[in-house]
Amino acid sequence: MPDLVWEIDDKQGVFLTFDDGPTPGITEWILDTLARYDAKATFFVLGKNVEMYPSLYRKIIDAGHKVGNHTYSHQKGWGMSLERYLEDVNFAGDMIHSELFRPPYARVTPSQMRAVARNYKIVMWDIVSRDYNRALSPEQCLQNVIRHIEPGSIVVFHDSDKAFRNMSYALPRTLEHIKKLGLRCKIIEL
C-alpha cells in the first residue's frame, strides 16, 4: 500500500479540510467564517461541482486555500473496476489541479490506492466531525472534533447541504478552540 497521510508533523498547525464542495451558499459561508479567524483550510472538491460552479471553485483558491481531488462523482471504489475508478479520478484531475487526493468514504481497493498514489499524495484524517450524520446533534459534532484535536491533526468537515446544520455550529466553535490552544489553521502542503 502507498503511504497515506493521516496527520502532519506540525507543532503549531491544525489542518481543517472540507469534502464534497463547492456548494453554493455553503462554500461562501465557510470562506467567510475562515476569514474571520484568519484560518486556512484544504478543500477536497468534486469535479462535477467544480464543473457546475467554477467561480465558486475560484473563490476558494483566490482566498488562499488549498484544493485537492475528491473524484469527479464521489464514487466508492469498492465494487468498481480499477479502470472506471481511475477514469473518474483523472476526469476530476483535469479540472482540479492538485497533487492531493482523498478517496470518498475511504472505500478504495489496494490496487486503486496504488494506482492513484502514482500521481497524488493521498490525504486521510485523524478526526472526522461526522457533520453529515443527521442523527448527531450539532454539539455532538463539535465534541467529535475538539476532544481529539492536537497539533498536526487533520480534521474532516463537509461542504454540503446535508452537513450544514452540524458544520455551521461546529466550525466557528472549533476555530475558537484552536485559537485558545495557541494553534493555527493551515493548508496541507506535502
FIMARLUM-324713 format. One record per residue (C-alpha): x, y, z; chain; residue number from 1; residue in one letter. Coordinates in steps of 0.1 Angstrom, whole numbers, plus 2048, in hexadecimal, padded with zeros to 3 digits. Example, Ala and Ser with C-alpha at 12.3 -4.5 7.8 and 13.67 -1.06 7.14 Angstrom:
! FIMARLUM-324713
REC_87B_7D3_84E_A_1_A;
REC_889_7F5_847_A_2_S;
! end
This chain:
! FIMARLUM-324713
REC_800_800_800_A_1_M;
REC_80C_823_7FA_A_2_P;
REC_813_83B_816_A_3_D;
REC_7F3_84B_822_A_4_L;
REC_7F4_86C_835_A_5_V;
REC_7DF_86A_855_A_6_W;
REC_7EF_887_868_A_7_E;
REC_80A_8A0_862_A_8_I;
REC_829_8A6_877_A_9_D;
REC_823_8CA_880_A_10_D;
REC_825_8D8_8A4_A_11_K;
REC_811_8F8_89D_A_12_Q;
REC_7F8_8ED_882_A_13_G;
REC_7D7_8DD_87E_A_14_V;
REC_7CA_8D3_85C_A_15_F;
REC_7A5_8D9_856_A_16_L;
REC_798_8C8_837_A_17_T;
REC_776_8CB_825_A_18_F;
REC_76A_8AF_80F_A_19_D;
REC_750_8AE_7F2_A_20_D;
REC_74D_8D3_7E8_A_21_G;
REC_74C_8EC_7DA_A_22_P;
REC_727_8F1_7E4_A_23_T;
REC_715_912_7DE_A_24_P;
REC_70D_924_7FE_A_25_G;
REC_721_90B_813_A_26_I;
REC_744_912_805_A_27_T;
REC_740_937_808_A_28_E;
REC_735_933_82C_A_29_W;
REC_754_91D_833_A_30_I;
REC_76B_936_822_A_31_L;
REC_75D_953_836_A_32_D;
REC_75F_940_856_A_33_T;
REC_783_936_850_A_34_L;
REC_78C_95A_846_A_35_A;
REC_77E_967_868_A_36_R;
REC_798_951_87A_A_37_Y;
REC_7B4_956_861_A_38_D;
REC_7B3_930_85B_A_39_A;
REC_7BD_91D_83C_A_40_K;
REC_7AF_8FB_832_A_41_A;
REC_7B1_8E1_817_A_42_T;
REC_792_8D9_802_A_43_F;
REC_78F_8B7_7F3_A_44_F;
REC_778_8BF_7D7_A_45_V;
REC_763_8AB_7BF_A_46_L;
REC_76A_8AF_79A_A_47_G;
REC_744_8B0_792_A_48_K;
REC_740_8CD_7AA_A_49_N;
REC_75E_8E0_79D_A_50_V;
REC_74F_8DC_77A_A_51_E;
REC_72E_8EA_786_A_52_M;
REC_73C_906_79B_A_53_Y;
REC_75D_911_78D_A_54_P;
REC_75B_934_79C_A_55_S;
REC_755_925_7BF_A_56_L;
REC_773_90E_7BA_A_57_Y;
REC_788_92C_7B0_A_58_R;
REC_77D_93E_7D0_A_59_K;
REC_78C_922_7E5_A_60_I;
REC_7AD_926_7D3_A_61_I;
REC_7AD_94C_7D3_A_62_D;
REC_7A7_94C_7F8_A_63_A;
REC_7C8_93A_7FD_A_64_G;
REC_7BB_917_805_A_65_H;
REC_7C7_8F7_7F6_A_66_K;
REC_7B3_8DF_7E1_A_67_V;
REC_7B5_8B9_7DC_A_68_G;
REC_7A5_8A0_7C6_A_69_N;
REC_787_88D_7D5_A_70_H;
REC_77E_87B_7B4_A_71_T;
REC_765_888_79A_A_72_Y;
REC_746_877_7A7_A_73_S;
REC_74C_86C_7CB_A_74_H;
REC_750_848_7C2_A_75_Q;
REC_757_82C_7DB_A_76_K;
REC_773_818_7CD_A_77_G;
REC_766_7F7_7DA_A_78_W;
REC_753_7E6_7BF_A_79_G;
REC_762_7FB_7A3_A_80_M;
REC_77D_7EF_78B_A_81_S;
REC_79F_7FF_78E_A_82_L;
REC_79B_80F_76B_A_83_E;
REC_779_81F_773_A_84_R;
REC_786_82C_795_A_85_Y;
REC_7A5_83B_785_A_86_L;
REC_790_84A_769_A_87_E;
REC_77B_85C_783_A_88_D;
REC_799_868_796_A_89_V;
REC_7AB_874_776_A_90_N;
REC_78D_885_768_A_91_F;
REC_78B_89A_789_A_92_A;
REC_7B1_89F_787_A_93_G;
REC_7AD_8B1_766_A_94_D;
REC_799_8CC_778_A_95_M;
REC_7A9_8CA_79B_A_96_I;
REC_7CE_8D1_797_A_97_H;
REC_7DB_8C3_7B7_A_98_S;
REC_7F4_8A9_7C3_A_99_E;
REC_7DC_89F_7E0_A_100_L;
REC_7C1_885_7DF_A_101_F;
REC_7A8_878_7F8_A_102_R;
REC_792_859_7F0_A_103_P;
REC_76D_85D_7F7_A_104_P;
REC_762_849_815_A_105_Y;
REC_786_83B_817_A_106_A;
REC_778_81D_804_A_107_R;
REC_792_814_7EB_A_108_V;
REC_7A4_7F4_7E2_A_109_T;
REC_7C9_7F0_7E6_A_110_P;
REC_7CF_7F0_7C1_A_111_S;
REC_7BB_810_7BD_A_112_Q;
REC_7D0_820_7D9_A_113_M;
REC_7F1_815_7C9_A_114_R;
REC_7E6_823_7A7_A_115_A;
REC_7DA_844_7B5_A_116_V;
REC_7FA_848_7C9_A_117_A;
REC_80E_849_7A9_A_118_R;
REC_801_86C_7A3_A_119_N;
REC_7F4_878_7C5_A_120_Y;
REC_7FC_87B_7EA_A_121_K;
REC_7DF_869_7FB_A_122_I;
REC_7D2_87D_818_A_123_V;
REC_7BC_86C_832_A_124_M;
REC_7B4_87A_855_A_125_W;
REC_7B7_874_87A_A_126_D;
REC_796_886_884_A_127_I;
REC_775_883_873_A_128_V;
REC_75A_89B_87F_A_129_S;
REC_73E_885_871_A_130_R;
REC_72C_8A5_869_A_131_D;
REC_71A_892_84D_A_132_Y;
REC_708_87C_866_A_133_N;
REC_6E6_88C_86D_A_134_R;
REC_6E0_875_88B_A_135_A;
REC_6FC_888_89D_A_136_L;
REC_6F6_8A9_8AD_A_137_S;
REC_70B_8C7_8A4_A_138_P;
REC_71A_8C5_8C7_A_139_E;
REC_724_8A1_8C2_A_140_Q;
REC_734_8AA_8A1_A_141_C;
REC_748_8C5_8B3_A_142_L;
REC_753_8AD_8CE_A_143_Q;
REC_75E_894_8B3_A_144_N;
REC_778_8AE_8A9_A_145_V;
REC_783_8C1_8C7_A_146_I;
REC_788_8A4_8DF_A_147_R;
REC_7A2_895_8C8_A_148_H;
REC_7B3_8B3_8B8_A_149_I;
REC_7D8_8B8_8BC_A_150_E;
REC_7F5_8C6_8A8_A_151_P;
REC_7F7_8B5_886_A_152_G;
REC_7D3_8A9_885_A_153_S;
REC_7C1_8A6_864_A_154_I;
REC_79C_8AD_86A_A_155_V;
REC_780_8A4_852_A_156_V;
REC_762_8BB_84E_A_157_F;
REC_74A_8BB_830_A_158_H;
REC_742_8D6_817_A_159_D;
REC_71E_8CA_810_A_160_S;
REC_6FA_8D1_817_A_161_D;
REC_6F6_8B1_82B_A_162_K;
REC_712_8BA_843_A_163_A;
REC_70A_8DF_847_A_164_F;
REC_6F5_8DE_866_A_165_R;
REC_711_8CD_87A_A_166_N;
REC_72F_8DC_869_A_167_M;
REC_722_900_86C_A_168_S;
REC_71F_8FB_892_A_169_Y;
REC_740_8E8_896_A_170_A;
REC_757_8FC_87F_A_171_L;
REC_758_91E_891_A_172_P;
REC_75B_90C_8B3_A_173_R;
REC_777_8F6_8A6_A_174_T;
REC_789_915_899_A_175_L;
REC_785_925_8BC_A_176_E;
REC_792_906_8CC_A_177_H;
REC_7B0_904_8B5_A_178_I;
REC_7B8_929_8BC_A_179_K;
REC_7B6_922_8E2_A_180_K;
REC_7CF_906_8DE_A_181_L;
REC_7E7_91E_8CD_A_182_G;
REC_7E6_90B_8AC_A_183_L;
REC_7E1_918_888_A_184_R;
REC_7CC_909_86C_A_185_C;
REC_7E2_902_84E_A_186_K;
REC_7DF_8F4_82B_A_187_I;
REC_7ED_8D1_824_A_188_I;
REC_80E_8D3_812_A_189_E;
REC_820_8B2_80D_A_190_L;
! end
